[in-house]
């Protein structure tokens, strides 16, 4: 897991546990990265099954 992937994973985990799911603007502000790099990192996490999206509950599921 790269540093950016780890950072995004922690942000999503913490925000979804204590608040709501983070928006793209939240992730951009907290990581300082652009949308393309954030999407790539999230897709990498999903492809490795570190994160999964539960469509029924509309929330992230963690490994």
Secondary structure, 3 states (H helix, E strand, C coil): CCHHHHHHHHHHHHHHHHCCCCCHHHHHHHHCCCHHHHHHHHHHHHHCCCEEEECCCCEEEEC
